[in-house]
Amino acid sequence: MDALTIFGMLSVSAMLLFYAHEPRGPHYVLAFAAACALSGIYGFLQGAWPFGFIEMVWTAVALRRWSKVRSSQ
């Protein structure tokens, strides 16, 4: 496995982990957004630009959710 593949595996695994923990608090929503951004970067680096683009959209959606959750507390 090369470094790029390991980076992608770790970023997608982080997405799954933080998504599962989102109900525990807004910091997990923010961590999910960061993991989405890292997955998007991975997609662009490996040449799968549609994957990278969709992950960037998910990053924006997660940041919006984080903003709403944070302001409601």
Secondary structure, DSSP 8 states (H G I E B T S, - for coil): --HHHHHHHHHHHHHHHHHHTGGG-HHHHHHHHHHHHHHHHHHHHHT-HHHHHHHHHHHHHHHHHHHHHHHT-
